[in-house]
């Protein structure tokens, strides 16, 4: 199956995403440090989050295509929580989150936004993303409505704008492994949503 790129928008849509940059696979290894340097260059030059995503997404694909170690470089999910997070890079005053996340089937994330741009690439397993949007209800300003869903398969990449709202569910019988990169989070705008009480609470 052909690899697919998606964009999750603030109105709950999941659209095919066209990248701005097209890069040929280099003859030399595309190292993680080089990837991070190019991401930083994009962030310094471009302030629009959607354009940032359009430029960073093909770099994520290039990294995955030339770095087979990412396919096996993860922590086994905890039997207690059902998931694990392996931080690939962390540096003071460099506000990027770069992780490998593993989820066991039978777990569903809370409905949430990220309050920053983000890109998630599926390395193995299958994952269902369900998308939501705010209803702009005056009585219940945090009320949201389900819009649709998208099943991601290995090789698929989904980009999320800061106010995209989704929940995530691993499918099948094996763990879902993803490569995740996020920008600087505005925690005052990051929420979990409760559809029963029409409330949103900060992380």
C-alpha positions, 0 to 999 in steps of 0.5 A, spaced: 500 500 500 502 507 498 504 511 504 499 516 505 500 523 508 494 526 512 492 533 516 488 533 522 484 540 522 481 544 527 474 542 524 475 535 525 477 533 518 482 529 516 485 531 509 490 528 504 496 532 506 500 535 500 508 537 502 511 543 500 518 540 500 520 534 496 527 530 497 530 525 494 533 519 498 540 521 499 546 516 498 549 518 505 545 516 511 540 522 513 541 522 521 537 524 526 541 530 528 541 532 521 533 532 521 533 536 527 537 541 524 533 542 518 527 542 523 530 548 527 531 551 520 524 551 518 521 553 525 526 559 525 524 561 518 516 559 518 511 562 523 505 559 520 504 552 523 500 549 517 506 551 512 511 548 518 507 541 517 508 541 510 515 542 510 517 538 516 512 532 514 517 530 508 523 530 512 520 525 517 518 521 511 526 521 509 528 520 516 524 513 516 526 511 509 533 512 511 533 510 518 531 502 519 533 502 526 527 506 528 523 500 526 526 496 532 528 502 537 522 502 542 521 500 549 516 494 550 509 497 553 508 497 560 503 491 562 500 496 567 499 502 563 499 498 556 504 503 553 511 506 553 515 512 551 522 513 549 525 520 548 529 520 542 532 527 543 531 532 549 535 539 550 534 545 554 531 551 551 530 547 544 522 546 545 521 539 541 519 533 543 521 527 539 519 520 541 517 513 539 511 511 543 508 504 543 501 502 545 498 495 546 491 494 543 485 495 548 487 502 550 484 508 548 487 515 549 482 521 552 479 525 547 485 531 547 488 536 543 496 538 543 496 545 543 502 545 538 503 542 531 505 535 531 507 529 526 505 522 528 508 516 523 506 509 524 512 504 524 508 498 525 501 496 527 494 499 526 491 505 529 484 508 529 484 516 530 477 519 531 476 526 530 472 531 534 470 539 533 468 544 538 460 546 537 461 553 539 455 552 544 454 558 548 451 554 554 457 549 553 463 552 550 467 546 551 462 541 548 465 537 542 462 533 536 465 527 533 466 528 526 470 522 523 475 517 523 481 514 520 485 508 520 493 509 520 497 503 517 505 502 517 508 508 513 502 513 514 503 520 517 498 524 520 500 532 521 496 535 527 495 543 527 495 545 535 487 545 535 486 539 532 482 534 537 482 527 537 483 520 540 487 514 539 486 507 539 491 501 537 487 496 533 489 489 531 493 484 536 500 487 536 503 493 539 502 500 535 509 503 534 509 511 532 515 516 531 512 522 534 515 529 534 511 536 537 513 543 537 512 547 544 506 546 547 502 552 550 499 548 556 494 553 557 491 551 551 492 543 552 485 540 554 482 533 555 475 533 553 469 529 557 463 528 552 458 526 558 459 533 562 461 537 556 467 539 560 475 540 558 480 540 563 487 542 562 493 537 562 
